[in-house]
């Protein structure tokens, strides 16, 4: 299982709607709107890195109101 944090910037005033929409995507563990340089932080999981990438590109980035994403895979050192 691969997990990652997805840091999301949104259009002004869209953070709550984006977090709510992303929270419905299969594989999303948690989606919360936050303050700071990013508007929404998501924790997601998938079986493989490739599946995680497909989720981000095909599902997360398609949510209306998103302007930029940054995916940070979790590593266990």
C-alpha positions in Angstrom: 0.0 0.0 0.0 1.3 3.4 -1.0 0.1 6.6 0.8 0.7 10.2 0.0 -0.3 13.7 1.0 -1.7 15.8 -1.9 -1.3 19.6 -1.3 -3.8 21.5 -3.3 -4.2 25.2 -4.3 -7.7 26.3 -5.3 -9.5 29.2 -6.8 -10.4 31.8 -4.2 -13.4 30.7 -2.1 -13.4 27.1 -3.4 -11.4 25.2 -0.7 -14.4 23.8 1.1 -16.1 22.6 -2.1 -12.9 21.1 -3.3 -12.2 19.3 0.0 -15.8 17.9 0.0 -15.6 16.7 -3.6 -12.2 15.0 -3.1 -13.4 13.4 0.1 -15.8 11.3 -2.0 -13.0 9.8 -4.3 -12.1 6.2 -3.6 -8.7 5.9 -2.0 -9.0 9.3 -0.2 -8.5 8.8 3.5 -9.0 12.4 4.5 -9.5 15.8 2.8 -9.4 19.0 4.8 -9.3 22.7 4.0 -6.4 24.5 5.7 -4.8 27.9 5.8 -1.4 28.8 4.4 0.2 28.4 1.0 -2.1 25.5 0.3 -5.9 25.4 0.6 -6.6 21.7 0.9 -4.5 18.8 2.2 -5.5 15.3 1.2 -4.2 12.0 2.5 -4.7 9.2 0.0 -3.7 5.6 -0.6 -3.5 3.1 -3.4 -2.0 -0.3 -4.1 0.8 1.0 -6.2 2.6 4.2 -7.1 1.1 4.0 -10.6 -2.4 3.6 -9.2 -1.8 6.6 -6.9 -0.6 8.7 -9.9 -3.7 7.7 -11.9 -5.9 8.7 -9.1 -4.3 12.1 -8.8 -4.4 12.8 -12.6 -7.7 11.2 -13.5 -9.8 12.0 -10.5 -8.3 14.6 -8.1 -7.0 17.1 -10.7 -10.4 16.9 -12.5 -12.2 18.5 -9.5 -13.5 21.9 -10.4 -11.7 24.8 -8.6 -8.2 23.2 -8.3 -5.4 25.3 -9.8 -2.3 23.3 -8.7 -1.4 20.0 -6.9 1.7 18.7 -5.3 1.9 15.0 -4.4 4.1 14.0 -1.5 4.5 10.2 -1.1 4.9 8.9 2.4 8.2 7.1 3.0 9.2 4.9 6.0 12.9 5.5 6.8 
